[in-house]
Amino acid sequence: MDYYKILDISQSATQQQVRDAYKKQALKSHPDRVPSDSPERPARTKKFQQINDAYFTLSDPSRRRDYDSARSYHGFHNAPTEDSDPEEEEIPRQKAPGGGGFPWSAFGFGAKDSKEEEQFSSEQFGSVFEEMLRDEGLAEGQEAKPTGKFWSLVGGLSGGAMGFIVANFPGALAGAVAGNRLGAVRDSRGKSVYSVFQELPQGDKAKLLSELAAKVFAHAIGS
């Protein structure tokens, strides 16, 4: 699997360029950008996992050196990518009969199954997600606690987020937005912005990701 192509960067990309490319690709392809029952969901989930495998490998200088060496030695420049046929895509991850191949599963997360892969992808994205929200003033501190700006943004998404606003941002904003819907209160005090994000209704997740993508692409990455 060509991790450079997946992140849409050159092999000479700096570590900062790798990180910026990951933010862009992860936000663009995140499964929660579409409804849970969307026919696009499986393809998006698979691509999102590949993007996370690529970032996991290329973001660490040691793993990246090992990947570059193996990629060069085994002539991997024209190997299948994320757009390849699913049946062919896994071929580079297996040892060829007679021994001439390379176990490409040595790179990326090396997850045992799709569930574990999804968990690793979520955890990795969560760390970068919180960094992006700090940059936008939507989270603060090492624990990435939501700020008033974050709750103001969430408050404009939909009624499903009312509980978070009432529990975390009391006062005029909560009163004005929540109205009579106090029964929807959820106690999310102490949670990080990513933990809150994961508990939002699906539609709100999609809107928040779109909002964040617009901010990140404009300020940190460029469209």
Solvent accessible surface area in square Angstrom, and as a share of the most:
residue,aa,sasa,rsa
1,M,10,0.05
2,D,11,0.06
3,Y,4,0.01
4,Y,6,0.02
5,K,115,0.49
6,I,4,0.02
7,L,1,0.00
8,D,110,0.57
9,I,33,0.17
10,S,67,0.43
11,Q,81,0.36
12,S,99,0.64
13,A,7,0.06
14,T,77,0.45
15,Q,71,0.31
16,Q,108,0.48
17,Q,97,0.43
18,V,0,0.00
19,R,65,0.24
20,D,33,0.17
21,A,12,0.09
22,Y,0,0.00
23,K,10,0.04
24,K,52,0.22
25,Q,16,0.07
26,A,0,0.00
27,L,0,0.00
28,K,91,0.39
29,S,7,0.04
30,H,12,0.05
31,P,12,0.08
32,D,14,0.07
33,R,71,0.26
34,V,15,0.09
35,P,79,0.50
36,S,80,0.51
37,D,124,0.64
38,S,17,0.11
39,P,129,0.81
40,E,94,0.42
41,R,58,0.21
42,P,93,0.59
43,A,70,0.55
44,R,54,0.20
45,T,31,0.18
46,K,76,0.32
47,K,68,0.29
48,F,12,0.05
49,Q,25,0.11
50,Q,12,0.05
51,I,0,0.00
52,N,0,0.00
53,D,7,0.04
54,A,0,0.00
55,Y,14,0.05
56,F,56,0.23
57,T,1,0.00
58,L,0,0.00
59,S,35,0.23
60,D,42,0.22
61,P,72,0.45
62,S,56,0.36
63,R,86,0.31
64,R,27,0.10
65,R,153,0.56
66,D,84,0.44
67,Y,1,0.00
68,D,31,0.16
69,S,72,0.46
70,A,11,0.08
71,R,16,0.06
72,S,69,0.44
73,Y,185,0.70
74,H,68,0.30
75,G,52,0.50
76,F,10,0.04
77,H,103,0.46
78,N,148,0.76
79,A,19,0.15
80,P,40,0.25
81,T,16,0.09
82,E,35,0.16
83,D,116,0.60
84,S,29,0.19
85,D,73,0.38
86,P,84,0.53
87,E,147,0.66
88,E,90,0.40
89,E,6,0.03
90,E,76,0.34
91,I,112,0.57
92,P,18,0.11
93,R,41,0.15
94,Q,116,0.52
95,K,144,0.61
96,A,47,0.36
97,P,137,0.86
98,G,92,0.89
99,G,54,0.52
100,G,68,0.65
101,G,29,0.28
102,F,46,0.19
103,P,41,0.26
104,W,15,0.05
105,S,52,0.33
106,A,71,0.55
107,F,20,0.08
108,G,7,0.07
109,F,35,0.14
110,G,50,0.48
111,A,28,0.22
112,K,173,0.73
113,D,79,0.41
114,S,84,0.54
115,K,165,0.70
116,E,40,0.18
117,E,23,0.10
118,E,98,0.44
119,Q,97,0.43
120,F,59,0.25
121,S,1,0.01
122,S,29,0.19
123,E,101,0.45
124,Q,28,0.13
125,F,0,0.00
126,G,3,0.03
127,S,70,0.45
128,V,3,0.02
129,F,0,0.00
130,E,29,0.13
131,E,43,0.19
132,M,2,0.01
133,L,0,0.00
134,R,85,0.31
135,D,101,0.52
136,E,24,0.11
137,G,35,0.33
138,L,2,0.01
139,A,6,0.04
140,E,102,0.46
141,G,50,0.48
142,Q,179,0.79
143,E,116,0.52
144,A,0,0.00
145,K,66,0.28
146,P,22,0.14
147,T,23,0.13
148,G,27,0.26
149,K,108,0.46
150,F,0,0.00
151,W,5,0.02
152,S,59,0.38
153,L,36,0.18
154,V,0,0.00
155,G,14,0.14
156,G,68,0.66
157,L,19,0.09
158,S,44,0.28
159,G,24,0.23
160,G,34,0.33
161,A,0,0.00
162,M,8,0.03
163,G,1,0.01
164,F,0,0.00
165,I,0,0.00
166,V,31,0.18
167,A,3,0.03
168,N,34,0.17
169,F,66,0.28
170,P,103,0.65
171,G,49,0.47
172,A,93,0.72
173,L,48,0.24
174,A,6,0.05
175,G,49,0.47
176,A,86,0.67
177,V,50,0.29
178,A,3,0.02
179,G,47,0.45
180,N,153,0.79
181,R,130,0.47
182,L,113,0.56
183,G,84,0.81
184,A,40,0.31
185,V,64,0.37
186,R,107,0.39
187,D,100,0.52
188,S,2,0.01
189,R,159,0.58
190,G,57,0.55
191,K,66,0.28
192,S,21,0.14
193,V,0,0.00
194,Y,22,0.09
195,S,40,0.26
196,V,0,0.00
197,F,2,0.01
198,Q,85,0.38
199,E,71,0.32
200,L,7,0.03
201,P,46,0.29
202,Q,49,0.22
203,G,41,0.40
204,D,2,0.01
205,K,31,0.13
206,A,21,0.17
207,K,100,0.42
208,L,1,0.00
209,L,0,0.00
210,S,48,0.31
211,E,73,0.33
212,L,1,0.00
213,A,5,0.04
214,A,64,0.50
215,K,55,0.23
216,V,4,0.02
217,F,38,0.16
218,A,75,0.58
219,H,139,0.62
220,A,55,0.43
221,I,46,0.24
222,G,29,0.28
223,S,138,0.89
